C-alpha cells in the first residue's frame, strides 16, 4: 500500500527542505544533521529531524512523499538515492519549507522508519537562482515502516558531482555527540547561563542602589524607594539600618518640614494630624483618615496656600552599562530562531521580521505632578505644587512600617522642597547622626 501525503511542487530555498517530527524543537544546523553520516543528501543525525538537500538552489521543484509498508525497489530513473533511519515523534511529523514557508503533515507513526530520498535535477544545480527562471527538477522521498535492520545511512545510487560533494562533506564531519554527551553539554551551558543571569541581576541591583546591595528590608520595601535612591542612596541605606524609633522620628520630621514649606503649618486640621502622627495615634483624624476625603477637603477650600517650586532633579550619573551575557543555553526555539538556525547551515541571510524590532515604551509619573503640568518657566522647567506634594507626607508618616514611613515621607518631602531638596536631606541625615550619638 502506498500513501502520498505530498505530491506536487514545493518551494526550495538554499537547496534545502526539512522534516520536523516536533516543530517546536526547531531544526539542527547542517553540520549537526550530517555529522557521522556517509551520505550528505539526507541529514538524519539529530533525532526527530531530517535535512533534505535538493538539486535546485532556489525555486520550485516537483516533490513526492510516499509512505509504504515495505522498502521500495530502486527506480532506475532516480539519479541519486540515499537511505537513512528515522523515528518520528509521538505528536506529528511535517515537511516544512525553509524560512517559515508551507508545511505538510506526513502522518507517520512513531515507529522506526526507513527514509529514502532521490533528489533530481542535480545536473542543473545552480541554474535556478532568485530572479531567474525556475528549474523543474523532481525529488521523491519514500518512507517505509516495520521491522528493520540496524540504523543505517546508505548511498544506494550516485551519478552527479554535486551529490558526491555533499557525500564528501558528510564523511569529513566528526561523529555527533552521544545523547549523554549532548545532555551534559546542555546542562553545563544552562547552569552557566543561569549563573550569568543572576550575576547580571545582582550587578544592576548594586548600580541601582548606589554601588552596594540593599538589605532584605530595603529590597522588599516597595513604594517610592527606587525614586528616592537617585537623590541620596547613602541616606536610603542609612535609614534602612536605623532603629524603628529613629525611622519614625525621620518620618515625622519630613512631614512637618514639608507642611511648613508648603505653608500648611498653622492650619488647625493639618496641625491636629501632625500631632497625631507624632504621638503615634491611629487612625488619623479627618480628613486624613481617608485619602479620598482629604483631597475632597483640599479642592473644596479655595483659601489654601498656593505655593509652587521648581521640581526636584537628582544629580546626574553615568548610564548603566549591562555586562555581556553568554549565549543562551540550547533548548526549544520559536519560529524565528528556528528559521535563523536553518539559514546558518548554508550561510543563508534572512531578513529580520519587523516584529523583532524593540519599541521603546515611555512611562509617565502620574500623581500630584499633574497639578503642575501647566506651570512652566521660560526655560521649560517643571514646577511642583507644594501643597499637593506636602499632604501625602502626613499620610506616609502614618504607615505601620516605620522604615516605609520614613522613606515615603522623605520622598514626598523631597518633592515639596523641589530644587532645595538638599536642605531637607541634610537635616534628615543630621537627625540620624544625632540620635546615634545620644
Beta strands, then each sheet from edge to edge (+ up, - down):
strand 1: 2-12
strand 2: 16-20
strand 3: 42-43
strand 4: 49-53
strand 5: 59-68
strand 6: 81-87
strand 7: 94-97
strand 8: 103-105
strand 9: 112-119
strand 10: 138-145
strand 11: 153-157
strand 12: 308-310
strand 13: 383-385
sheet 1: 1+ 5- 10- 9+ 6- 11+
sheet 2: 3+ 4- 2+ 7- 8+
sheet 3: 12+ 13-
end
